[in-house]
Amino acid sequence: MTRVDKEIFINAPVDKIYDFVIKPSNLLQIWPSLMQVKNEQLLPNGGYSAKWVYKMGGCISRARVKLLI
């Protein structure tokens, strides 16, 4: 099995990075297999719900997700 290791340094406060990563529409910029994010909604607890489409192993999948804090 092939293994790829990559490390980056992000010069930003952790809370700013977390706020970026928790928002589903931002994941399109950092998750290569993610193709589409729709119906993104902020939840009362501060998390998000959304529908997304991603491609993995040549198969396209759709999912409804909740990202909770």
Long-range contacts (C-beta under 8 A, 24 or more apart in sequence): 22-47, 22-48, 22-67, 22-69, 23-48, 24-48, 24-50, 24-52, 24-65, 24-67, 25-50, 27-52, 35-60, 43-68, 45-69
